[in-house]
């Protein structure tokens, strides 16, 4: 296929209109002389209150807007766990709780030190500033970007008591996104959502204002990519996709580049279906090898999450911005420059993984969910078959590293210490899960293995690295090694998962990718 001759040709084709893809498409199409096509497998979110109303986000789990990926049987973890991935324009930013964090400077500087030139905090912080309109104080914040970021109002009295209890336990109330990493502290989150409760997803923020107003940008929804198309010289020149009739195939051509933005599970899947991945695995699956790239689908990292839940003595709030409004950070050992433990406070019961195991529940409950911010258990994404319609095999290998177990156990005990403080005495009733009788290391570990969840933050499966790093499928400019005309931009490119919720960082990756494409096109 010749991109020059195809009637369905664009300068750039963005595969996936998600958290990063929407950003890439919007920024590239700022040049009226450049044409951009977005291929999104899910439906549009325009006018869809199920997606746009942030306070409804939990109803999206295991819904028609969710790829809903099961995990492979886990040796040390919860084999019932499912990875929610947004199947809708905006991707996971249209599907998540919209907790908004700048990545710690220490994380970004470590990315740079690992060979990702151009990704230090000094390089990336201006991009956060560019993308946001933030209501928090500080000269470092942006005031005119497309993404509305605001601090959660302190309207939940139990949440206020949680912060007071944290302070009583020696965890100070400390605002987030100040430019200084909070190693030990708690506060109301910042969220990317508008005052009227509309989520400020990547699609809402970057694409909705352009629809019907930018003729050089075409957004095609309901089209699932089958494979990338290459010419005889090894250049990526287009994308093959399944038409809405679910029988016939279409192709869209790229004159300049294809940018894969399908997320940490589906980006490695698409690369492997197209012959870029671990050669042995591809041959076993019946896929012809184009590039032997062992890092594709490897290095899967996540934030594994536990839960500890209490029945509330007083009525909990009946309305909320998104029901998970407070974060708590702590370090489990002295001398850390980043927290290795984080909690989300939920003003709702969270029995998604406890009820099936026999633990009691209540409609009037609150919980703390400790998670391991820098998990050392690494997993894989692999093809189940060569059929693009099959879900990939996702194996996070949760709690196969002792570090993750130790941090989680510390978190459960610290949660109990916080809730035992006087400010929560009028709120905390019976501990529903795991229950106060669960005390020993062995008992707590068994509880975690059976009931833990995820914060839904898979990352690192097509990581960038130095040009001579054979295990890094991408160079620091997000170009796929071994071919030309192809980049990846989403959470899969992260060398490691940041300490905090990564949604805004994934948008930042989209901003940087677009910048690099423009720079490279001008040289």
GIGI-V170952 format. One record per backbone hydrogen bond with DSSP energy under -0.5 kcal/mol. CO is the residue of the C=O (numbers start at 1). NH is the residue of the N-H. E is the energy in kcal/mol with one decimal. If there is no record, write none. Layout:
CO,NH,E + CO,NH,E
This chain:
1,3,-0.6 + 2,6,-1.4 + 6,9,-0.6 + 8,253,-2.5 + 10,255,-3.3 + 11,256,-2.5 + 11,257,-1.5 + 12,37,-2.3 + 13,15,-0.6 + 13,259,-2.8 + 14,16,-0.9 + 14,39,-2.7 + 15,261,-3.1 + 17,90,-2.9 + 18,22,-2.4 + 20,24,-2.6 + 21,25,-2.5 + 22,26,-2.1 + 23,27,-2.6 + 24,28,-2.6 + 25,29,-1.9 + 27,30,-1.2 + 28,31,-1.2 + 30,32,-0.7 + 31,34,-2.2 + 35,11,-0.6 + 35,12,-2.0 + 36,218,-2.6 + 37,14,-3.1 + 38,40,-0.6 + 38,220,-2.9 + 39,16,-3.0 + 40,222,-0.6 + 40,223,-2.4 + 42,222,-2.1 + 43,89,-2.7 + 45,48,-2.1 + 47,49,-0.9 + 48,51,-1.3 + 48,52,-2.8 + 49,53,-1.9 + 52,54,-0.9 + 52,199,-2.6 + 53,56,-1.8 + 54,57,-2.0 + 56,59,-1.5 + 57,60,-1.7 + 58,61,-1.0 + 60,63,-1.8 + 63,66,-1.6 + 65,87,-3.9 + 68,70,-0.6 + 69,83,-3.9 + 70,394,-0.5 + 77,79,-0.8 + 78,81,-1.2 + 81,71,-1.2 + 82,84,-0.7 + 83,69,-2.6 + 85,67,-3.0 + 86,88,-0.7 + 87,43,-0.7 + 88,91,-2.8 + 90,93,-1.6 + 91,94,-1.7 + 92,95,-1.4 + 92,96,-1.3 + 98,100,-0.5 + 98,192,-1.9 + 99,101,-0.6 + 104,107,-0.6 + 104,108,-1.8 + 105,109,-2.8 + 106,110,-1.5 + 107,111,-2.1 + 108,112,-2.2 + 109,113,-2.3 + 110,114,-1.6 + 111,116,-1.8 + 112,115,-1.8 + 114,466,-0.6 + 115,117,-1.5 + 116,119,-1.5 + 120,124,-2.4 + 121,125,-3.0 + 124,127,-1.3 + 124,128,-1.4 + 125,129,-2.0 + 126,130,-2.0 + 127,131,-2.0 + 128,132,-1.3 + 131,147,-3.0 + 132,144,-0.7 + 132,145,-2.0 + 133,149,-2.6 + 138,141,-1.3 + 142,134,-2.8 + 146,148,-0.7 + 147,133,-2.7 + 147,149,-0.5 + 149,135,-1.7 + 150,191,-2.9 + 153,155,-2.2 + 155,157,-0.7 + 156,160,-2.2 + 157,161,-1.9 + 158,162,-2.1 + 159,163,-2.1 + 160,164,-2.2 + 161,165,-2.5 + 162,166,-2.5 + 163,167,-2.2 + 164,168,-2.1 + 165,169,-1.5 + 166,171,-3.1 + 167,170,-1.5 + 170,172,-0.7 + 172,174,-0.7 + 172,186,-2.1 + 181,183,-0.8 + 185,329,-3.2 + 186,174,-2.2 + 187,327,-2.5 + 189,152,-2.9 + 190,100,-2.8 + 191,150,-2.5 + 191,193,-1.3 + 192,200,-2.4 + 194,197,-2.1 + 197,54,-2.3 + 198,194,-3.2 + 199,201,-1.2 + 201,205,-2.6 + 202,206,-2.5 + 202,207,-0.7 + 203,207,-1.4 + 203,208,-2.8 + 207,210,-2.0 + 207,211,-1.2 + 208,211,-0.6 + 210,213,-2.5 + 210,214,-1.3 + 214,217,-2.0 + 216,36,-2.8 + 218,38,-2.9 + 218,220,-0.6 + 219,221,-0.6 + 220,40,-2.8 + 222,224,-0.5 + 224,242,-2.7 + 227,240,-3.1 + 229,237,-2.6 + 229,238,-1.1 + 231,234,-1.9 + 234,484,-1.7 + 235,231,-2.3 + 235,237,-0.6 + 237,254,-2.5 + 238,229,-2.7 + 239,252,-2.3 + 240,226,-3.5 + 240,227,-1.4 + 241,250,-2.8 + 242,224,-0.6 + 243,246,-2.6 + 248,243,-3.2 + 250,241,-2.9 + 252,239,-2.4 + 253,10,-2.4 + 257,13,-1.8 + 258,260,-0.5 + 258,487,-2.2 + 259,15,-2.8 + 259,261,-0.6 + 260,489,-2.5 + 261,18,-0.6 + 262,266,-0.6 + 263,267,-2.6 + 265,269,-1.1 + 266,270,-2.4 + 267,271,-2.3 + 268,272,-2.6 + 269,273,-2.6 + 270,274,-1.2 + 271,276,-2.8 + 272,275,-1.9 + 275,277,-0.6 + 275,290,-3.0 + 275,291,-2.4 + 277,293,-2.3 + 278,282,-2.5 + 279,283,-2.5 + 280,284,-2.2 + 281,285,-1.5 + 282,286,-0.7 + 282,287,-3.0 + 283,286,-1.0 + 288,290,-0.5 + 291,277,-2.2 + 291,293,-1.2 + 293,296,-1.8 + 295,298,-1.7 + 297,381,-2.9 + 300,379,-2.6 + 301,459,-1.7 + 302,304,-0.8 + 303,455,-2.0 + 304,372,-1.7 + 305,453,-3.6 + 308,368,-2.3 + 309,432,-1.9 + 309,433,-1.4 + 310,366,-2.2 + 311,429,-2.8 + 323,347,-2.2 + 325,189,-2.9 + 326,345,-2.4 + 327,187,-2.0 + 328,343,-2.7 + 329,185,-1.6 + 330,340,-0.8 + 330,341,-1.7 + 333,336,-0.7 + 340,373,-1.0 + 341,330,-2.3 + 342,371,-3.2 + 343,328,-2.0 + 344,346,-0.5 + 344,369,-2.0 + 345,326,-0.8 + 346,367,-2.1 + 351,355,-1.8 + 354,357,-1.0 + 354,359,-1.7 + 355,358,-2.0 + 363,365,-0.5 + 364,312,-2.5 + 366,310,-2.8 + 367,346,-2.4 + 368,308,-2.1 + 368,370,-0.6 + 369,344,-0.8 + 370,306,-3.2 + 371,342,-2.0 + 371,373,-0.7 + 372,375,-0.7 + 376,378,-0.6 + 379,300,-2.2 + 380,395,-2.8 + 382,393,-3.2 + 386,388,-0.6 + 387,390,-1.8 + 392,394,-0.8 + 393,382,-2.3 + 393,395,-0.6 + 394,72,-2.8 + 395,380,-2.1 + 397,400,-1.2 + 398,76,-0.5 + 401,404,-0.9 + 401,405,-1.1 + 402,406,-2.6 + 403,407,-2.4 + 404,408,-2.1 + 405,409,-2.5 + 406,410,-2.2 + 407,411,-2.2 + 408,412,-2.2 + 409,413,-1.9 + 410,414,-2.5 + 411,415,-2.4 + 412,416,-1.7 + 413,417,-1.9 + 414,418,-2.5 + 415,419,-2.4 + 416,420,-1.4 + 418,421,-1.6 + 421,424,-1.7 + 422,425,-2.1 + 424,427,-1.5 + 424,428,-2.9 + 427,313,-2.5 + 427,429,-0.7 + 430,311,-3.0 + 430,432,-0.8 + 432,360,-0.5 + 433,309,-2.5 + 435,438,-2.1 + 437,439,-1.0 + 440,444,-2.7 + 441,445,-2.6 + 442,446,-2.1 + 443,447,-2.0 + 444,448,-2.5 + 445,449,-2.7 + 446,450,-1.7 + 447,451,-2.0 + 448,452,-2.3 + 453,305,-2.5 + 459,301,-2.3 + 460,463,-0.8 + 461,297,-2.8 + 461,298,-0.6 + 463,474,-1.8 + 466,469,-1.9 + 468,470,-1.0 + 469,472,-1.6 + 471,473,-0.7 + 473,481,-2.7 + 474,465,-1.6 + 475,478,-2.2 + 478,488,-1.8 + 479,475,-1.9 + 480,483,-1.2 + 484,236,-2.9 + 485,258,-2.4 + 486,480,-2.5 + 487,260,-3.0 + 490,493,-1.6 + 491,460,-2.0 + 491,494,-1.2 + 492,462,-2.6 + 493,464,-2.3 + 502,506,-2.2 + 503,507,-1.8 + 504,508,-2.3 + 505,509,-2.1 + 506,510,-1.7 + 507,511,-2.2 + 508,512,-2.6 + 509,513,-2.7 + 510,514,-2.2 + 511,515,-2.0 + 512,516,-2.6 + 513,517,-2.5 + 514,518,-2.3 + 515,519,-2.5 + 516,520,-2.9 + 517,521,-2.1 + 518,522,-1.1 + 520,523,-0.8
